[in-house]
Amino acid sequence: MTLPVIGQIKNRIQPVLDLLEKEDSQWRIPDAEGKPGGLVLLDDTLPLLVIPDLHGRVDFLADLLKYPIGQQKVLDLLISDKIQVVCLGDGMHSESRGKLRWQEALSEYERGFETCPRMDEEMDENLSTMLEVMDLKIRFPRRFHFLKGNHENILNEKINGNHPFIKYALEGRMTKLYMEKFLGNEFLNQFDRFEKNLPLMAVSQWVILSHARPRDCYQRDKIINYRKNHEVIEGLTWTRDQDARKGCASKMASEVFGIREDQMRWFMGHNSIFEGIYESVEFEPLIKIHNPEKRTVVYLDPKSEFNKERDIFTI
C-alpha cells in the first residue's frame, strides 16, 4: 500500500543530503577530510529549545511550531532568526506507544508485507515525522538541528557504532524491509546517508546536548571526526546509566568544552523516565528529559537564569 508521505519524503531526501553533506563550517566544524563534523556550535546569544526523542510523534514538532514563546509562536521566531531548536534524535519507531501495533505488524512482516495495514500506520507516523525534520532543516539550516540517536540506523546494521534494534518485535528488520519494498533501495541508501551525516552533539558556552550520556570521556577532535571513531558514535547514542564511566560528563563539560561548574547543564534523551518530565543524574551535570508519555520541551534563554521548574515544561 502506497502512503501519501512516500512521494513527499522522496522529494526531500536529496535537498537535505545536499545541505548536510556540505553544512556550513560556521556551526559545524569540518573533520579531517573537510566534511561537516560531529559537533554543532550553537549561537550563544539566542534562546534555545531542546526536544527529546520523537519516536514517530508527528504532532510533537507540528505543535511546537505553533507554541507561543513570549508574544510569538516558535515558527515566527525561527523565521525572524530569534530562536534555535535542537532535537535529541530517535525520529523513528513508536516504541511503547505502539507496542501492540508492532506485535500485530510482526505477522505482516512474516508474510512479506503482502498486506500490512498495521505497519502502514507505523511507517506513516515515522516517515511523516522525518519529513517534518527534513523540512525544518532545509528551511532553517543554522537554527534547526537533529542529532543522531541509536534509532537512526535504517540499515539495521551492527557496524559504524550502530546496533540492530529489537524491542517489542523485530523493529529494525521490519522497518528496513518496508523501506526496501515500498520506497526502494535507492531511497534506503539515501536515507542511510542522511543518518550518517547527522551530528552527534550540540554545544554552547552554557549547555551540552546529546542523545545519550557519554560512555567514556571523548575529546573534541574525536567527536568532530566521528565517522572514523565509531566508539564515539556508539558511546553517545547507546549508553545506559549503568554502562557510563562515572564523572565523564563533568570532565567533558569542564575540560573539553570549558563550561564553568555553576553553568554546567547537559540535556539528554535515550534513557526513558516514567515519572515527571525531567530527572537529574547524581554527581553529573546530566538532565534526562525523555518521558515517552510526555511532550517535554526545555527552554534556555541566555538573558535569564535557568530554572528547572519553569523552563522544563510540556506542550
CORDA-V869164 format. One line per field, one symbol per residue. phi: phi as a letter, one per 40 degrees, with the letter a starting at -180 (. if undefined). A space follows every 10 residues. Layout:
phi = ???
This chain:
phi = .ccdcdcccc ccccdccdcc cbcccdbbcc cccgcdccbc cccccbdbbb bcdcfgcccc cdccccccbg cbcddccccc gbabbbccgf ccgcfdcbdc cccccccccc cgfdbacccd cccccccccc ccdcdccccb ccbbbbccbc ccaccfcbaf gbbdbbbbab dccccccdcc cbbgcccdcc cccdccbccc abbbcbabba cbcccbcbcd cccccccbbc ccdccbbbcc dcccccgccc ccccccbgcc dcbcabcabg ccbbbgbaac ccgbccbcbc bccbbcbbbb bccbccbdcc cbabb
